[in-house]
Amino acid sequence: MSGGEPVEGDGEVTVSVSVDIPQVVPFWDLGTVTETATMPLPQVPEEDEVP
């Protein structure tokens, strides 16, 4: 399994991870699966908005 550094931009962060699938049946190579997720960043209140 390997993952990259989060990439921030436009109020969101994107992270990717890759997982090598082990070969359990001879001659069947299932390769690598890569997934990417994008989530919004939490809003940080301005100093004027803090109670």
JOVENMO-V157928 format. One line per field, one symbol per residue. burial: + if it has 16 or more other ideal C-beta (glycine too) atoms within 10 Angstrom, else -. A space follows every 10 residues. Layout:
# JOVENMO-V157928
burial=???
This chain:
# JOVENMO-V157928
burial=---------- ---------- ---------- ---------- ---------- -
